[in-house]
Amino acid sequence: MKELALKSLPGIPTLLAILAGMLAIIALGVLGLRTGPIGVVMGLSFLGLAFALFGLYMVEPNQAAVISLFGRYVGTVKDAGLRWNNPFFTKRKVSLRVRNFESGKLKVNELEGSPIEIAAVIVWQVVDSAEAVFNVDDYESFVHIQSESALRAMASSYPYEPHAEGDIALRSHAAEVSKHLTEEIQARLDQAGVRVIEARISHLAYAAEIAQAMLQRQQANAVIAARTRIVEGAVSMVEMALDKLSERKIVKLDDERRASMVSNLLIVLCGDRGPQPVLNTGSLY
C-alpha cells in the first residue's frame, strides 16, 4: 500500500456553485415551475445539490485526507483549505506534522545483566498516509509500542559503562547509542509509513536495588584510577631525582641508601597526608 496523489476541486468555488444552483431551483419554484415532470426534476436536482454539500471537507496545513470508496483506497489529498470530492468518498484525516513523545521509564537488563532504568525521546513524522492508515490498525499506538520495544532491544546490546578503551556504552557514547536507537525504531516503523527523525536517551540510571552498590563500585574505580596516576607520577619524579643527584654528583648513594631514599620519596609523594619529618640528631648511620 503506497500513497497516491488524488486531485480535488477547490471548495469555495464549488460551494458557491452548489448554492447558486439551489437558489436557482428555489427561484424557479417560486415562479410556478413546480408541478408535473419539471417539478419532479427540480426536486431531484435540489436534493442532488444538497447531497453534493457532503463532498466538502477541510484540509489543514501539514495534513492529508486519505480518501476511500466503499473500502477501496482511492488516493490522498494534501492541498490545504476547503476541498470537494465525490460525496460517496470516505475521508480520514492524517497529520503530517512533526511529533514527539517521551517513553516511560523502562526497567531492562543491560549487556552484562545489571538492571537499569532507561527512557527516550522519539521525534517522528508520517510520510506515507496510506501506509499509516491501512497497514496498521492504529499508527500512533503502533509508534509508541514499537519504540519502547526497540529501546529495550538497544539497551540490552550495550553495557551501562565502558570497561575498556574503545568500548561503546550507554553512558559514555550518546551519539552512537542514539544512532543505533533511531535505526532500531525506523526498522520497526517502515511498514507504518513513519519516519523517525531523532531518538535520544532522556533518562539513564541503575535500578534502585543496585544503585548503591554500583555507586560504590564507581567510587572504587575512581580511587584506583587516581592512585594509579599518582604512583606513575611519583615513580617518574623519584627516577628524575636520582638521575639529577647522580648527574650533578651532589651525593653518591650505595644501593641501600638509594633504596631508602626511594622509599622515603614514594611515601612523601603517594601519601594521603602531608609527611611528618623525623630529625636525626645523631650519626647518619
Backbone bond lengths (Angstrom), bond angles and torsions (degrees), N, CA, C in turn:
res aa  C-N    CA-C-N  psi(-1)  N-CA   C-N-CA  omega(-1)  CA-C   N-CA-C  phi
1 M - - - 1.451 - - 1.519 109.20 -
2 K 1.332 116.96 113.62 1.451 122.66 179.09 1.520 110.00 -121.82
3 E 1.313 114.53 152.61 1.457 120.50 -176.97 1.527 110.92 -70.38
4 L 1.344 116.26 134.87 1.457 123.16 176.95 1.526 108.80 -120.83
5 A 1.323 116.41 135.37 1.455 120.33 178.62 1.528 109.72 -76.41
6 L 1.325 116.09 136.01 1.463 122.09 -179.50 1.522 108.79 -124.19
7 K 1.328 116.17 131.73 1.453 120.26 178.03 1.525 110.23 -78.91
8 S 1.317 114.73 149.62 1.464 120.62 177.92 1.518 109.08 -140.53
9 L 1.323 116.53 158.37 1.458 121.12 178.77 1.522 110.18 -87.39
10 P 1.329 117.35 144.76 1.470 119.18 175.94 1.520 110.16 -60.66
11 G 1.316 115.92 135.78 1.453 120.22 -170.18 1.512 114.87 -73.16
12 I 1.338 119.09 -40.96 1.462 120.76 -174.54 1.535 111.81 -66.10
13 P 1.355 119.38 -49.75 1.474 117.57 176.48 1.527 112.49 -60.01
14 T 1.318 116.86 -38.81 1.466 119.66 179.44 1.520 110.80 -64.77
15 L 1.347 116.76 -42.24 1.458 120.57 178.33 1.524 110.96 -61.81
16 L 1.322 116.87 -43.42 1.462 119.99 179.15 1.523 111.24 -63.32
17 A 1.334 115.86 -39.73 1.470 119.33 179.37 1.526 110.89 -64.82
18 I 1.326 117.30 -41.64 1.469 120.72 179.68 1.524 110.37 -65.07
19 L 1.340 116.23 -44.89 1.469 119.01 179.47 1.523 111.50 -64.25
20 A 1.339 116.17 -38.46 1.462 119.30 177.75 1.525 110.61 -62.62
21 G 1.324 117.44 -41.95 1.456 120.46 178.32 1.517 112.06 -63.57
22 M 1.336 116.85 -41.44 1.462 119.97 179.45 1.523 110.88 -66.10
23 L 1.337 116.69 -40.11 1.463 119.53 178.14 1.528 110.89 -65.85
24 A 1.331 116.79 -37.33 1.464 119.93 178.55 1.526 110.76 -63.71
25 I 1.319 115.67 -41.69 1.477 119.07 179.09 1.522 110.07 -64.35
26 I 1.334 116.38 -41.92 1.466 119.72 178.67 1.530 110.49 -62.81
27 A 1.337 115.39 -41.49 1.469 119.01 179.58 1.520 111.21 -63.34
28 L 1.330 117.18 -41.80 1.470 119.88 177.92 1.520 110.82 -63.89
29 G 1.326 115.90 -37.03 1.461 118.27 177.61 1.503 112.29 -65.76
30 V 1.316 117.14 -37.81 1.462 121.06 178.31 1.530 110.66 -64.90
31 L 1.343 115.88 -34.58 1.464 120.46 179.99 1.519 112.86 -74.65
32 G 1.309 118.22 -5.61 1.449 120.43 174.86 1.506 115.74 110.69
33 L 1.344 117.90 -3.43 1.472 120.17 -179.41 1.529 109.52 -88.03
34 R 1.359 115.78 67.83 1.460 118.42 -177.52 1.527 112.04 -136.21
35 T 1.324 116.10 18.30 1.456 120.41 178.79 1.524 109.17 -122.51
36 G 1.296 114.89 160.46 1.445 120.38 177.79 1.517 113.10 70.52
37 P 1.336 116.69 -161.58 1.469 120.79 -179.85 1.519 113.25 -59.65
38 I 1.328 117.34 -34.77 1.471 119.65 -179.88 1.522 110.45 -64.23
39 G 1.319 116.03 -39.42 1.462 119.56 179.09 1.524 111.51 -64.54
40 V 1.358 117.41 -38.21 1.459 121.39 178.35 1.529 110.54 -64.61
41 V 1.328 114.75 -44.20 1.471 119.21 179.14 1.512 110.45 -62.97
42 M 1.327 116.28 -41.59 1.465 119.72 179.69 1.523 110.94 -64.11
43 G 1.321 116.29 -40.82 1.461 119.53 179.86 1.521 111.63 -64.71
44 L 1.342 115.26 -44.74 1.468 118.54 178.70 1.528 111.33 -64.78
45 S 1.327 116.53 -38.46 1.464 120.07 179.14 1.527 110.47 -64.30
46 F 1.341 115.11 -40.16 1.464 118.19 179.65 1.531 110.37 -64.56
47 L 1.334 116.69 -42.99 1.464 119.67 178.24 1.529 111.42 -64.45
48 G 1.354 116.09 -37.38 1.467 119.26 178.55 1.514 112.07 -64.51
49 L 1.343 115.27 -41.28 1.465 118.48 178.69 1.532 111.16 -67.83
50 A 1.334 116.08 -37.74 1.468 119.17 177.61 1.531 110.41 -64.46
51 F 1.336 116.65 -38.90 1.473 119.50 178.30 1.523 111.02 -67.82
52 A 1.333 116.36 -31.93 1.466 120.18 -179.95 1.522 111.64 -63.45
53 L 1.325 118.17 -22.08 1.463 120.55 177.87 1.521 111.85 -62.98
54 F 1.336 116.77 -25.59 1.466 120.09 179.42 1.531 111.96 -71.05
55 G 1.334 116.43 -9.48 1.464 119.01 176.56 1.517 113.85 -82.06
56 L 1.321 116.82 -6.60 1.460 120.73 179.08 1.529 110.38 -80.75
57 Y 1.321 116.50 140.37 1.465 121.13 176.54 1.519 108.89 -155.42
58 M 1.306 115.64 160.29 1.459 122.14 -175.64 1.527 109.77 -108.00
59 V 1.331 115.92 134.64 1.463 122.12 173.87 1.524 107.94 -120.33
60 E 1.316 117.12 119.93 1.455 121.75 -179.54 1.528 109.98 -84.40
61 P 1.348 117.37 163.04 1.472 119.27 175.46 1.524 111.24 -58.82
62 N 1.333 115.95 142.60 1.469 122.20 -176.39 1.521 111.86 56.69
63 Q 1.315 114.64 41.67 1.456 121.20 176.06 1.520 108.52 -138.16
64 A 1.313 116.59 151.94 1.466 121.27 178.17 1.521 108.97 -128.08
65 A 1.319 115.04 146.49 1.465 121.20 175.06 1.527 107.90 -109.62
66 V 1.327 116.35 114.93 1.463 122.03 179.22 1.523 107.89 -87.30
67 I 1.330 116.52 119.04 1.458 122.23 -172.56 1.525 109.87 -104.44
68 S 1.316 115.57 132.83 1.469 120.79 175.64 1.521 109.03 -136.70
69 L 1.313 115.57 155.12 1.463 122.42 179.84 1.519 108.78 -127.64
70 F 1.320 115.60 108.95 1.462 121.96 179.98 1.529 111.86 52.48
71 G 1.342 115.28 43.58 1.458 121.17 176.31 1.512 114.86 89.11
72 R 1.331 118.43 -5.77 1.471 121.25 179.61 1.519 109.46 -101.97
73 Y 1.322 115.76 129.84 1.465 120.08 179.84 1.522 109.93 -68.74
74 V 1.345 116.05 129.56 1.457 121.51 -177.78 1.520 110.97 -104.45
75 G 1.334 117.25 -45.29 1.454 120.60 -179.20 1.515 110.52 168.30
76 T 1.325 115.07 -176.28 1.464 121.96 -178.19 1.512 109.45 -127.08
77 V 1.326 115.61 133.62 1.461 122.38 177.85 1.523 108.24 -107.30
78 K 1.342 115.94 125.95 1.462 120.95 179.36 1.524 112.94 -117.33
79 D 1.341 117.61 0.44 1.463 120.71 178.59 1.523 109.17 -69.20
80 A 1.335 116.11 123.71 1.462 120.25 -176.72 1.527 110.57 -76.59
81 G 1.327 115.00 150.38 1.461 121.33 177.26 1.521 111.54 113.96
82 L 1.330 115.02 -166.38 1.464 121.55 177.74 1.523 108.56 -82.24
83 R 1.335 117.09 123.41 1.459 122.45 -176.71 1.529 110.08 -124.87
84 W 1.354 114.94 164.60 1.468 119.10 178.82 1.520 109.19 -137.26
85 N 1.333 114.50 135.03 1.465 122.69 171.90 1.524 108.70 -140.54
86 N 1.276 114.70 178.91 1.464 121.24 178.73 1.534 110.90 -48.11
87 P 1.338 118.42 127.20 1.474 120.02 -179.60 1.529 113.76 -60.53
88 F 1.340 117.06 -20.77 1.462 119.46 178.79 1.532 111.91 -78.53
89 F 1.319 117.10 -12.02 1.465 119.67 178.59 1.528 110.24 -70.31
90 T 1.308 114.54 143.48 1.465 121.11 173.05 1.519 108.43 -99.25
91 K 1.339 115.90 129.15 1.461 120.77 -176.71 1.518 109.40 -112.11
92 R 1.335 114.29 131.04 1.466 120.12 174.96 1.520 108.34 -125.81
93 K 1.336 115.81 124.05 1.460 120.94 -176.42 1.536 110.36 -84.11
94 V 1.335 115.17 137.75 1.466 122.08 177.39 1.527 107.75 -131.31
95 S 1.320 117.04 127.18 1.463 121.04 178.78 1.525 110.21 -77.74
96 L 1.331 115.48 133.40 1.466 122.07 176.34 1.531 111.21 -104.05
97 R 1.311 116.96 10.56 1.459 121.03 -179.08 1.533 110.16 -73.19
98 V 1.331 114.78 157.17 1.463 120.44 175.33 1.521 108.12 -74.65
99 R 1.324 116.14 129.29 1.465 121.19 -178.62 1.521 109.51 -126.52
100 N 1.317 115.29 161.40 1.460 119.31 177.31 1.523 109.38 -148.11
101 F 1.301 115.53 159.17 1.463 121.55 175.22 1.521 108.40 -154.68
102 E 1.308 115.53 158.75 1.460 121.58 176.76 1.517 108.63 -110.22
103 S 1.316 116.25 126.68 1.454 120.30 179.98 1.523 109.60 -69.20
104 G 1.308 115.87 161.81 1.450 119.63 173.62 1.523 110.62 -70.20
105 K 1.313 116.65 165.01 1.462 120.92 177.37 1.526 108.99 -73.83
106 L 1.336 114.52 112.31 1.465 120.69 -177.84 1.521 109.85 -95.09
107 K 1.315 116.25 141.76 1.457 121.76 176.54 1.527 107.87 -103.38
108 V 1.325 116.70 111.52 1.467 122.11 -176.59 1.522 109.23 -134.03
109 N 1.312 115.02 167.15 1.462 121.08 175.44 1.522 108.94 -99.37
110 E 1.330 116.33 126.32 1.459 119.91 176.89 1.521 109.56 -74.40
111 L 1.332 116.66 -176.24 1.460 121.90 -170.98 1.514 112.72 -55.23
112 E 1.332 118.17 -36.90 1.458 121.58 -176.81 1.527 112.91 -90.16
113 G 1.325 116.81 3.71 1.454 120.35 175.00 1.511 115.54 94.64
114 S 1.317 119.08 -0.91 1.461 121.01 179.83 1.526 109.70 -79.04
115 P 1.326 118.42 134.22 1.469 120.50 179.21 1.527 110.98 -72.94
116 I 1.326 115.92 133.95 1.466 121.31 179.34 1.525 108.74 -133.46
117 E 1.330 114.93 162.45 1.455 122.10 172.05 1.522 107.89 -108.50
118 I 1.328 115.78 132.37 1.463 119.47 -176.63 1.526 109.41 -144.25
119 A 1.327 116.21 143.98 1.456 123.19 175.05 1.522 108.25 -142.98
120 A 1.326 116.18 159.81 1.466 119.92 -176.82 1.520 110.37 -143.58
121 V 1.327 115.03 155.35 1.468 122.95 173.29 1.519 107.48 -106.33
122 I 1.320 116.66 126.05 1.464 121.97 -178.19 1.527 109.23 -116.55
123 V 1.319 116.72 127.55 1.469 123.20 176.76 1.524 107.08 -108.22
124 W 1.332 116.90 124.57 1.467 119.78 -172.97 1.532 110.88 -144.29
125 Q 1.338 113.98 166.92 1.458 120.40 -176.70 1.531 109.21 -155.17
126 V 1.320 116.60 140.29 1.469 121.59 174.45 1.524 108.50 -77.12
127 V 1.319 116.98 126.03 1.466 121.42 179.25 1.526 112.14 -114.95
128 D 1.323 117.50 -15.84 1.464 121.23 176.41 1.530 107.57 -134.14
129 S 1.325 115.80 101.74 1.463 120.41 -174.18 1.527 112.32 -66.11
130 A 1.331 117.39 -33.61 1.463 120.00 -179.20 1.524 110.96 -65.67
131 E 1.329 116.99 -44.85 1.461 119.89 177.93 1.527 111.18 -64.70
132 A 1.326 116.94 -39.65 1.462 120.15 -179.37 1.522 111.56 -62.81
133 V 1.331 117.63 -35.63 1.461 120.98 -176.43 1.522 112.10 -85.73
134 F 1.338 117.00 -41.93 1.459 119.63 -169.26 1.529 114.64 -103.32
135 N 1.336 118.84 -19.71 1.466 119.60 -178.40 1.515 113.20 -85.66
136 V 1.323 117.61 -25.50 1.463 121.23 179.16 1.523 108.36 -130.27
137 D 1.328 115.41 159.43 1.458 119.95 -175.96 1.525 111.46 -72.67
138 D 1.323 117.11 -48.32 1.461 122.69 179.79 1.524 106.69 -139.78
139 Y 1.326 116.77 102.34 1.466 119.47 -170.62 1.522 112.53 -66.63
140 E 1.326 119.18 -31.94 1.465 120.31 179.04 1.525 111.14 -67.12
141 S 1.317 116.63 -46.31 1.461 120.16 176.46 1.522 110.94 -64.00
142 F 1.329 116.44 -36.94 1.461 121.22 178.77 1.527 110.79 -61.97
143 V 1.340 116.56 -42.42 1.468 120.54 178.54 1.523 110.69 -61.60
144 H 1.313 118.15 -44.92 1.465 121.86 -177.75 1.529 111.22 -64.23
145 I 1.321 116.80 -48.43 1.469 120.31 -175.66 1.530 110.99 -67.87
146 Q 1.326 117.04 -44.60 1.466 119.77 -178.66 1.524 111.65 -68.89
147 S 1.317 117.78 -31.55 1.467 120.39 177.30 1.521 110.55 -65.72
148 E 1.315 117.90 -43.16 1.463 120.64 178.15 1.529 110.68 -66.65
149 S 1.324 116.97 -36.45 1.467 119.77 176.75 1.528 111.05 -63.80
150 A 1.333 117.09 -43.17 1.469 120.75 178.24 1.522 111.08 -65.98
151 L 1.327 117.32 -36.06 1.469 121.01 178.61 1.525 110.56 -64.08
152 R 1.318 117.08 -41.39 1.470 120.50 177.12 1.527 111.03 -62.51
153 A 1.337 116.06 -44.82 1.466 119.69 -178.61 1.526 110.99 -64.54
154 M 1.327 116.89 -41.49 1.455 120.44 -179.64 1.525 111.65 -66.17
155 A 1.346 116.74 -43.19 1.463 120.54 -177.02 1.525 111.76 -63.93
156 S 1.313 117.25 -31.91 1.468 120.14 -178.81 1.521 113.03 -80.20
157 S 1.335 117.88 -3.89 1.470 120.47 -178.82 1.525 113.06 -101.45
158 Y 1.336 118.22 -0.35 1.461 122.41 178.70 1.525 109.96 -131.36
159 P 1.333 117.68 149.74 1.463 119.58 171.10 1.523 109.87 -75.98
160 Y 1.327 115.19 161.61 1.463 119.39 179.57 1.519 111.08 -65.88
161 E 1.322 117.25 -42.74 1.453 121.92 179.88 1.521 109.67 -138.40
162 P 1.333 118.58 152.26 1.469 120.51 -176.87 1.520 111.33 -73.18
163 H 1.338 115.31 145.91 1.458 121.10 177.83 1.525 111.59 -114.47
164 A 1.298 117.47 -5.78 1.463 121.91 177.10 1.521 108.01 -148.36
165 E 1.304 116.02 155.91 1.461 120.65 -179.46 1.528 110.14 -64.80
166 G 1.324 114.76 129.38 1.464 120.30 -179.42 1.509 113.73 98.10
167 D 1.323 119.08 -11.88 1.459 121.73 178.00 1.527 109.62 -71.01
168 I 1.330 115.67 136.60 1.462 121.00 175.18 1.514 108.36 -90.19
169 A 1.322 116.40 126.63 1.458 121.54 -177.52 1.521 109.75 -131.89
170 L 1.321 115.08 159.96 1.454 120.63 -178.30 1.523 112.22 -62.75
171 R 1.328 116.48 -39.37 1.462 120.27 -173.70 1.528 112.78 -79.84
172 S 1.310 118.19 -28.61 1.459 120.43 -169.78 1.524 114.92 -107.64
173 H 1.316 118.64 -13.23 1.473 120.88 -175.62 1.536 109.16 -127.04
174 A 1.312 116.15 72.53 1.462 121.17 -175.95 1.529 111.85 -64.18
175 A 1.331 118.06 -41.71 1.465 120.68 -176.83 1.530 111.60 -65.19
176 E 1.339 116.65 -46.87 1.467 120.30 -179.23 1.531 110.90 -65.19
177 V 1.323 116.49 -41.23 1.466 120.18 -179.46 1.523 110.36 -66.67
178 S 1.326 118.20 -41.41 1.462 121.30 179.04 1.533 111.20 -63.32
179 K 1.329 116.56 -40.63 1.462 119.85 178.21 1.525 111.11 -63.50
180 H 1.322 116.41 -44.40 1.465 120.28 178.29 1.523 110.92 -62.34
181 L 1.332 116.98 -42.87 1.462 120.61 179.66 1.519 110.91 -63.44
182 T 1.328 117.25 -42.12 1.467 120.26 178.32 1.522 111.08 -60.71
183 E 1.322 116.67 -42.89 1.470 119.94 179.53 1.525 111.26 -66.74
184 E 1.328 117.54 -39.02 1.466 121.06 178.63 1.528 110.95 -61.87
185 I 1.344 116.67 -44.99 1.461 120.02 -178.66 1.526 110.50 -68.82
186 Q 1.353 116.77 -42.69 1.452 120.34 -178.03 1.524 111.30 -60.90
187 A 1.324 117.07 -38.41 1.463 120.47 179.69 1.529 111.44 -61.83
188 R 1.321 117.19 -31.30 1.456 121.20 179.90 1.522 113.20 -84.08
189 L 1.344 117.37 -22.11 1.462 120.64 -174.00 1.520 113.69 -105.32
190 D 1.334 118.25 0.58 1.470 120.36 179.59 1.523 111.52 -57.46
191 Q 1.329 116.88 -40.52 1.462 120.17 -176.41 1.520 112.72 -72.88
192 A 1.338 117.77 -11.91 1.459 121.19 -179.89 1.519 112.20 -98.49
193 G 1.336 118.34 6.44 1.449 120.83 179.11 1.507 114.17 68.79
194 V 1.337 116.87 30.06 1.464 122.26 -176.14 1.517 109.03 -115.77
195 R 1.330 115.93 138.07 1.464 122.01 174.66 1.515 109.13 -109.08
196 V 1.339 115.89 128.49 1.457 121.75 177.42 1.523 107.98 -88.50
197 I 1.316 116.77 115.70 1.456 121.62 -178.30 1.518 110.89 -81.47
198 E 1.319 116.47 -42.70 1.465 120.73 -177.96 1.514 109.25 -158.58
199 A 1.318 115.38 145.94 1.468 121.84 173.56 1.522 107.35 -143.31
200 R 1.314 116.20 124.50 1.465 119.77 -178.43 1.523 109.74 -142.43
201 I 1.321 115.50 151.88 1.460 121.15 -179.39 1.523 109.17 -73.87
202 S 1.335 115.98 131.01 1.459 121.25 178.34 1.522 112.78 -108.33
203 H 1.320 117.64 -17.25 1.469 121.25 178.65 1.524 108.28 -148.45
204 L 1.317 115.93 133.19 1.460 121.32 179.45 1.517 108.67 -150.33
205 A 1.321 116.55 122.45 1.464 120.74 -179.86 1.520 108.40 -162.44
206 Y 1.342 115.22 156.77 1.457 119.28 172.43 1.522 109.28 -67.06
207 A 1.317 116.23 150.36 1.460 120.12 175.62 1.522 109.98 -62.39
208 A 1.339 116.21 154.60 1.461 121.34 -172.30 1.525 112.51 -58.84
209 E 1.342 118.24 -34.91 1.460 120.52 -174.53 1.523 113.57 -70.39
210 I 1.342 117.64 -19.57 1.466 118.80 179.84 1.517 112.12 -121.58
211 A 1.334 116.79 4.77 1.463 119.50 -175.25 1.527 111.80 -60.70
212 Q 1.350 117.33 -42.62 1.459 120.49 -178.24 1.518 111.53 -65.30
213 A 1.334 116.12 -42.71 1.463 120.03 179.47 1.532 111.00 -65.12
214 M 1.326 117.10 -40.37 1.453 120.43 179.03 1.527 111.52 -67.69
215 L 1.340 116.52 -33.57 1.459 119.75 176.29 1.525 110.98 -64.73
216 Q 1.318 116.09 -42.05 1.462 119.57 177.87 1.526 110.93 -63.71
217 R 1.336 117.06 -38.93 1.461 120.31 178.79 1.527 110.72 -65.38
218 Q 1.335 116.68 -41.79 1.456 119.81 178.51 1.526 111.03 -63.56
219 Q 1.347 115.92 -40.20 1.463 119.27 178.04 1.521 110.58 -64.58
220 A 1.338 116.63 -40.75 1.469 120.04 178.87 1.525 110.84 -64.23
221 N 1.319 116.72 -41.86 1.471 119.82 178.02 1.527 111.15 -63.00
222 A 1.337 116.23 -38.10 1.457 119.63 179.09 1.529 111.03 -66.52
223 V 1.344 116.20 -40.58 1.466 120.04 179.02 1.522 110.68 -64.75
224 I 1.347 115.91 -43.07 1.467 119.89 -179.90 1.533 110.24 -63.23
225 A 1.323 116.85 -43.46 1.461 120.29 179.61 1.530 111.00 -62.92
226 A 1.325 116.14 -42.09 1.463 119.38 179.37 1.522 111.21 -65.42
227 R 1.346 116.91 -44.28 1.462 120.73 179.13 1.523 111.48 -62.60
228 T 1.321 116.10 -40.14 1.468 119.56 178.87 1.518 110.89 -60.44
229 R 1.311 117.04 -42.93 1.457 120.58 179.71 1.530 111.03 -67.00
230 I 1.344 115.80 -39.31 1.466 119.33 179.68 1.524 110.69 -63.58
231 V 1.337 116.76 -44.11 1.464 121.01 -179.20 1.524 110.67 -63.73
232 E 1.353 115.53 -43.86 1.474 118.34 178.95 1.521 110.71 -60.31
233 G 1.324 117.50 -41.70 1.447 120.38 178.28 1.518 112.69 -67.71
234 A 1.342 115.99 -39.55 1.458 119.46 -179.71 1.525 111.45 -64.90
235 V 1.331 117.11 -42.84 1.463 120.46 179.18 1.527 110.51 -61.84
236 S 1.341 115.68 -40.89 1.469 118.85 178.44 1.529 111.12 -63.88
237 M 1.302 117.83 -39.43 1.461 121.42 -179.63 1.526 111.58 -68.85
238 V 1.358 117.05 -40.49 1.461 120.74 177.53 1.524 110.31 -63.32
239 E 1.325 115.89 -43.63 1.461 120.27 178.87 1.525 110.93 -61.16
240 M 1.330 116.09 -43.02 1.459 120.23 178.93 1.525 111.04 -64.35
241 A 1.355 117.31 -40.83 1.467 120.95 -179.61 1.528 110.83 -63.10
242 L 1.326 117.29 -45.09 1.465 120.48 -179.88 1.525 111.02 -65.09
243 D 1.349 116.03 -39.89 1.463 119.03 179.43 1.524 110.84 -65.16
244 K 1.319 117.67 -40.58 1.453 120.33 179.44 1.540 112.11 -66.46
245 L 1.362 116.13 -39.24 1.468 119.51 178.81 1.527 110.78 -63.36
246 S 1.338 114.44 -41.54 1.470 118.34 -179.78 1.525 111.05 -71.15
247 E 1.321 117.17 -39.22 1.455 121.39 -176.57 1.533 111.17 -66.02
248 R 1.310 117.08 -41.01 1.461 121.33 -177.18 1.541 113.05 -91.21
249 K 1.342 114.36 -1.42 1.454 121.00 177.94 1.538 112.21 54.24
250 I 1.357 114.61 41.97 1.462 119.99 179.06 1.523 110.42 -72.88
251 V 1.313 115.77 -43.90 1.464 120.71 178.94 1.521 107.62 -149.30
252 K 1.319 115.08 145.27 1.456 120.74 178.37 1.523 108.08 -103.33
253 L 1.309 115.21 119.84 1.461 121.02 -175.45 1.515 109.97 -110.82
254 D 1.364 114.16 133.36 1.460 117.16 171.22 1.529 108.16 -83.64
255 D 1.332 116.08 -179.28 1.463 119.62 -175.41 1.522 112.43 -61.89
256 E 1.341 116.53 -39.32 1.462 119.28 -177.86 1.519 111.21 -66.73
257 R 1.354 117.65 -44.25 1.454 120.16 179.59 1.541 111.26 -69.61
258 R 1.331 114.74 -35.84 1.468 118.26 176.55 1.535 110.22 -60.77
259 A 1.338 117.51 -44.70 1.460 121.48 179.45 1.519 110.80 -62.69
260 S 1.350 116.54 -39.87 1.456 120.19 178.81 1.524 111.35 -64.63
261 M 1.352 115.90 -42.36 1.466 118.84 178.87 1.528 111.67 -65.25
262 V 1.325 116.37 -40.57 1.472 119.99 178.33 1.517 109.73 -60.66
263 S 1.349 116.43 -44.42 1.463 120.35 179.87 1.519 111.53 -61.20
264 N 1.339 116.05 -45.24 1.464 119.48 -178.60 1.534 111.89 -65.19
265 L 1.330 116.08 -42.86 1.455 119.42 -179.39 1.537 111.44 -65.04
266 L 1.325 116.50 -40.26 1.471 119.25 179.02 1.527 110.92 -65.51
267 I 1.343 116.74 -38.45 1.458 119.19 177.83 1.521 110.69 -62.88
268 V 1.337 115.66 -42.28 1.466 119.53 -179.93 1.524 111.26 -66.11
269 L 1.337 117.00 -43.67 1.458 120.87 -173.94 1.521 113.73 -78.76
270 C 1.320 117.33 -30.66 1.465 120.93 -174.71 1.526 113.19 -100.54
271 G 1.301 118.62 -6.89 1.454 120.01 -176.41 1.517 112.54 -72.29
272 D 1.352 115.64 152.35 1.462 121.17 177.92 1.527 111.87 -73.58
273 R 1.313 116.97 -27.24 1.462 121.03 -175.85 1.528 109.75 -120.35
274 G 1.335 113.62 165.21 1.445 118.09 177.12 1.524 111.77 -65.40
275 P 1.344 119.00 140.24 1.470 121.83 -177.19 1.529 111.72 -69.73
276 Q 1.330 115.43 146.87 1.461 121.97 174.78 1.530 108.20 -101.39
277 P 1.343 118.58 113.32 1.467 119.48 -175.97 1.529 111.73 -69.49
278 V 1.331 114.32 145.27 1.467 122.26 174.86 1.522 107.72 -112.90
279 L 1.314 117.50 119.07 1.467 121.64 -177.23 1.494 109.88 -91.03
280 N 1.325 115.19 128.20 1.444 121.62 179.09 1.532 108.13 -94.85
281 T 1.306 118.06 108.81 1.468 121.60 -176.67 1.508 111.99 -94.13
282 G 1.324 116.55 -2.19 1.459 119.95 -179.80 1.510 111.23 -106.42
283 S 1.308 115.05 -146.67 1.454 121.72 179.64 1.521 111.25 -71.23
284 L 1.316 117.18 154.53 1.464 121.65 177.21 1.508 110.84 -62.31
285 Y 1.360 116.26 -28.01 1.470 119.66 -178.63 1.506 110.99 -99.77
